[in-house]
Amino acid sequence: MKVKVELNKDQDLPLAVIYTDKMTEEVERAVAFLESSASSGPLIAQQEDRLVIIKPSAVILVRVEGGDTVIYTGKGKYFSRKRLYEVYQQLGQDFMQISKQAVVNLTCLESVEASFNGTMFLRLEHGLSDYIKEAYRITPIKKKPYYGCILGGRILCTFDGLRINTKMEVLDENNDPIPGLYAAGNDTGGFFWGSYNDRVPGLAASHAHTFGRLAGQSIAGLTADEPGKAVAQEAHVDAASGASHI
């Protein structure tokens, strides 16, 4: 193997590049030696047919893709022969492992955004990105057939709405009922004050059903002390229409 050393005042860190037409035992021994000598410093990675040394501070993202450990910098992506945890051990305190497949440089973080599926979306420098994934939200897919679908988030409801009384009547700015105007479900305010509890599936639906029933009773002129009359009336309507009663 030929060895060439060049002195460059602008090169603050030694850079080793091996040019070869194929991987041989001699090249592999050289790589192993360089990796062992740089176990607590620069990373050795491969880009096409050359090996390069990368400073940890230049690393933006390290991710497992198709079984390969890929290192992303501002200049491109490189492939490491080491496993993700081995690379992570060399990177230092500015890095954080955000999932089983990815490590990010926190100094290259531009923004953190909440996703509808419970994960956090990380935007990094140079257009790179990834997700912080909670382990309990990840389910392996082991059996075929596989299906794909497009899923888009939508606004579910607001945390505030119309002010109502116990009869579901909408109140004006003086807290007086507006004649003939009723509200139920997510159109009413206060029920989700402070946060939207997405840990209770169907919460908004039960809110709409219950308040809608109360609004219907108020519109029909039934009071709270006449539940039997309300149930009987609903049963009569169901029998006449053939509709199923929930």
TAQUI-V888587 format. One record per residue. N is the residue number from 0. OMEGA is omega in degrees with one decimal (none if undefined). Layout:
n = <N N>
omega = <OMEGA OMEGA>
//
This chain:
n = <0 1 2 3 4 5 6 7 8 9 10 11 12 13 14 15 16 17 18 19 20 21 22 23 24 25 26 27 28 29 30 31 32 33 34 35 36 37 38 39 40 41 42 43 44 45 46 47 48 49 50 51 52 53 54 55 56 57 58 59 60 61 62 63 64 65 66 67 68 69 70 71 72 73 74 75 76 77 78 79 80 81 82 83 84 85 86 87 88 89 90 91 92 93 94 95 96 97 98 99 100 101 102 103 104 105 106 107 108 109 110 111 112 113 114 115 116 117 118 119 120 121 122 123 124 125 126 127 128 129 130 131 132 133 134 135 136 137 138 139 140 141 142 143 144 145 146 147 148 149 150 151 152 153 154 155 156 157 158 159 160 161 162 163 164 165 166 167 168 169 170 171 172 173 174 175 176 177 178 179 180 181 182 183 184 185 186 187 188 189 190 191 192 193 194 195 196 197 198 199 200 201 202 203 204 205 206 207 208 209 210 211 212 213 214 215 216 217 218 219 220 221 222 223 224 225 226 227 228 229 230 231 232 233 234 235 236 237 238 239 240 241 242 243 244 245>
omega = <176.9 -179.9 -179.4 180.0 178.5 177.3 -178.5 -177.0 -179.1 -178.7 -176.5 -179.6 -179.9 -179.4 179.7 177.9 179.5 176.9 -178.7 178.6 177.5 178.6 178.2 177.3 179.8 178.3 -179.6 177.8 178.2 178.4 179.9 179.6 -179.4 179.1 -179.7 179.7 -179.1 -175.1 179.7 -177.6 -176.5 177.9 174.8 -178.2 -176.3 173.5 -173.3 -175.8 179.8 177.2 -178.5 174.9 -175.6 174.8 178.5 -178.4 179.4 -177.6 177.6 -174.9 172.0 -173.5 175.0 -178.7 179.6 -179.9 179.5 173.7 -174.5 178.9 179.5 172.2 177.9 -178.5 -179.6 -179.6 -175.9 -178.2 179.2 177.2 -179.1 175.1 -174.1 -176.3 178.1 176.5 -179.0 -179.3 -179.1 -167.4 178.1 -169.6 -179.8 -175.0 179.5 175.6 -174.2 177.7 178.5 -174.3 -172.3 174.0 -177.9 174.1 -175.4 178.4 179.2 -177.9 -179.3 179.2 176.1 -176.4 178.1 177.0 -177.9 -178.0 175.9 178.1 176.3 -178.2 -178.6 173.3 -178.3 178.6 177.7 175.0 179.1 -179.1 174.9 -177.5 167.7 -174.9 174.0 -172.3 -175.9 177.9 -176.5 -179.2 -179.3 176.2 -171.8 -173.7 173.6 2.7 177.0 179.2 176.8 178.3 176.2 -178.8 -179.6 179.5 177.1 176.0 -178.3 -178.6 175.3 177.1 -179.8 -178.7 -177.3 178.3 -178.0 172.7 -176.2 176.1 -178.9 176.8 178.7 -177.5 177.4 -176.3 178.0 -178.5 175.5 -179.5 174.0 -174.3 174.6 -178.4 -179.5 179.0 179.6 176.3 -174.5 174.1 -179.0 -175.8 172.6 -174.9 -179.6 -176.6 175.3 180.0 175.4 -173.5 -179.6 177.4 -178.7 -179.0 177.1 -176.6 180.0 179.5 179.2 175.7 -179.5 -179.5 -175.9 -177.9 175.8 177.4 179.6 177.6 178.5 177.9 179.2 179.1 180.0 178.1 178.7 178.9 -176.8 -178.8 178.6 -177.9 -179.1 179.7 179.5 -179.9 179.6 -179.7 178.2 179.0 178.5 179.2 179.6 -178.3 -178.3 -174.9 -177.4 -179.2 177.1 -176.6 178.0 none>
//
